[in-house]
Amino acid sequence: MRDYFEKELNIPVYHTPQEFTINNKKVLIGHGDGLGPEDKGYKRMKKVFTFPVFKWLFRWVHPDIGVRLGQYMSVKNKLISGEEDAKFLGEENEWLAQYCRRKLETTHYDYFVFGHRHLPLEIKLQENSMYINLGDWIQYFTYGVFDADTLSLKKHSI
């Protein structure tokens, strides 16, 4: 996609977590991929996908083949990580929560918002700091709501 969203749609794309201040609340928002001490499979895959030679070669692949390859890799990754990737590891073992705790050692954030784990999670990190993982629209139907003071996880009822 390179710069398609920025140039064609005027939508900024952030490749690293971004800090925002919303109504005096400091929020760190990101996808969450590759952060923390785990997520090793993703970290390996990212090294391959961002390697310049592979990026150059992929540009020469017809889009029909490229889309099929991407779908195959997505399914393969889910088969490799299996059910383990979708299990709650416990508040102390969730690697994105561990990442958040490390960030709090140097900078205060009221909220950390991620989605990479696809699990709906609300983990209190400190008295006034919360990690929220948004979940997904496929299995959990969850989303985040900020009411000008509090960020919380909600579930859409069908």
N, C-alpha and C positions, 0 to 999 in steps of 0.2 A: 504494500500500500504506500510505502515511502511517505511522501508529503501530500497525498491525496486529500485527507481530511482538512489539513491546514489551507491548502491552495484552492481547492474546489468548493469546500463547504464552510470555510472560515471557522473551523472547530479546532481549538488547540488540543494537541496530543502530548501527554506527559509520560515520559518513560521511567520516571522515578517518582516516589511519593512526593506530594506537594503540600506545603503548609499554607493554611488559610486562617484568617481571623474572621469569624462570623458572629456578629453581635457580642463581641468581647470574649468569645470562646475560641481557643486555639485548637485547630483541627489539622491532623495529618491524614491525608487521603491518598490512597494508591491502590493499584490492583492487588499487590501483595505477592506476586510471583517472584521467587528467588530470594526472598527476605528471610532472615532468621537462620538458625543453625541447620535446618533440614531442607526439604524440597530439592534434594540432590539430583533426582531425575530431571527436573525442570532445568536446573543449573547446567547440567551436561548438555541437554537438548539446546539450550539457548546459545551455548558456545558454538555448537555446530551451525545453527541458523544464522548467527551473526558473523560467522567467519567470512571475510570478504570474497574468497574464491567461491564458496558455496552460494553466496548471494549473487555473484556474477553469473554462475552457471544456471541458477534458478530463473534468472531473467530471460534465458533462452528457451525455457520450457513453455510450451503452449498452455494458455490459461486453463483449458479443459483438463489437461494432465496435471497442472499445478493444483487445481482445486481438488481433484481426486487424491492426489498425494497428500495434501493437507488433511483431508477427511480421514484417510488411512492412518496417518500419523496420530491424529487425535484419538481415534478408536484404539489404536495400538497402545498409546500411552495410558488410556483408561484400563485396558486389559492388563497391562504390566503393573500399574499401581493398584488396580482392583478395588475391593471393598475397603482396604486399609486406608485409602486416601479419603474416604467418606466417613470415617469414624472419628468421633470426638475423643481426643487424647487426654482430656482432663486439663483443668486450668493451668496447672504447672507445666504440662508437657506440650501444650499448643505452641508450635514454633513461631507463629506470628505474635502471640501474646508475649513470648520470650523476647522477640524483636522489640516490641513496644516497651517492655520493662527496661531494656537496655537504653532505648532512646530517652526514657524518663530520667536516667542517671545524669543526663547533661541538659535536657530541655523539658520544660513542662508542656504537656498537651492535655487539653480537656477530653478530647476524643481522638481515637485512631479508627479510621474506617477503611476496611479492605474487603475484598470479595473472592480472592483466589481460591480459598478453601471450599467455597460453595456451601458451607455449612452456616446456618444462622446461629451466631454466637454473640452474647453480651457478657463480657468478662470485666469485672471491676479490678483495675490494676492498683489504684490508690484511692484515697478518700474522694478525690475530685478528678479522677482520670479513668476513662472507660475505653476498652477495645471492643469494637463492633465489627463483626463479619456479616456482610449483608445476606448471605445465603444465595438463593437463586429463584428464578421464575418458573423453572421446569418442575422441580420436585417439592420445594418448600413454599413457594409463592410469597417470599419475604422481601422487604424493602425497608429503607431507613427513612425516618421523618425527623426533621428538626423544627421544633415549635417556637423558635426564637430564644429558647433557654436550654432545652434538653433535647438530645439526640437519642432516639430509641428505635428499636426494631419492631416492625409491624408485619402482620400476616394478612394477605389478601384472601378473603373468603369467596369461594366460587359458588 
